[in-house]
Amino acid sequence: QTYENVGTMDKIVCSAVFSGRDIRVDNSEFSGADLSALFGGIDLNLKNAVIRRNVTIDVKAVFGGIDILMPSNVRVVVDVTPILGGVENGTRTPLGADENTPTVFIRGTCLFGGLEVK
């Protein structure tokens, strides 16, 4: 199942069990997410999302993978525990970032799975 152009909502909740999910947030306020991939994959595209305040993304990947694309104007803090899995944060802190720069906190666990933030 594919979710495109997700509108403003409290929080995105998505599970992929033996399947794949694509989520794209375009020109809408992003308020956080709860993502679970079990033998499946989730792609969350936030490149065009509106993020004005700190938000949290909770992730769980068990024998699966989660990829998250971030906009360039936010800071990203990853606190994910890999257990025989992998976590990669390929983002950069925006030039001139200060205490008012929105931060996306990503927390969770990857068990035989992976998380990639770009």
N, C-alpha and C positions, 0 to 999 in steps of 0.2 A: 504494500500500500504506500502511496506517495502523498505527502502533505505539501502543497505548494501555496505560496503567498498566505502564510498563516497570519491571521489578523491579531489584534490586541486581545490578549487573554491573560488570566492570572499566571498560569504556568503551563508549559508544554509537558505532557506526560506521555512517554512513548516506550513501547516494548517491542523488541524484534526477537521472536523465538523461531529458530530455523527459517528465518526470512530476512528480508532487507527493508529498510525504511529510509526514505529521503524526506527531509524537512527543510524548507526554505522560508525564512522570515524576510519579507520585502517591505520596506517603508512602514513598518509597524513597530510599536513599542515592545521590546522583549523584556519579560519579567522573570525569566529563569526557566529551568527545565529539570526533569527527572527522567533519565535515559537508562534503559536496561537492555542489554544485548546478550542473549543466551543462544549460542550456536548460530548467531546471525550478525547482522551489521546495521549500524545507524549512521547516516550522514546528516549532520546538522549544519546548514549554511546560514550564517549570521552576517555575511558581508554587507548586506543592505539593511540590517536591522537598526532600529533606533534604540540606543542604550544610553540613558541619561543619568543613571544612578547605579550603585553597586548591585550586582545580581549573582545568584549562585546556580551552578549546574551540578546536579548529583548524577554520578555515572556508576554503572555496574556492568562489567563485561566479563562473561564467563564463557570461555571457548568462542568468543566473538570479538568484534571490533567496533569502535566508535571513532568517527572522524568529525572534528568540529572546525569550521572555517570562521575566523573572527574578523570583525571590522578593524581597520588600522588605528582607530581613535580610542581604543580601550587598553587598559593594562590587564594582563592575565596572570593569575596566581593559581598554580596547579598543586593540589595536595591529594594525590591519588597513589594508593599503595599497589604496586605490581607484585603478584605472587606467581612466579613462573610465567610472567607476562611482560608487557612493555608499555612505557609511557613516554611520549615525546612532546615537548612544548617548543614549537618552532616560531612562536610569536616574538615580537620585539616591543618594548615599551615605547610609546609614542614620544617623539621629540618634544621637549618642553613639558612633559607630564608633571603634574603637581598633585597636591592632596584633593583637588577637585576633579581629577581625571577619573571617569568611571572605571571600576575594577570588576572583572568577571572572575569569580572564585569557582574553581572546578575541584570537586572532591569526590572520593569514592574508592573503588577497588577494581582491579583487573586480575582475574584468576584464569590463567592460561589464555588470556585475551589481551587486547591492546587498546590504547587510546592515543590518538594523534591530534594535536591542536595546531592549526596552521593560521 
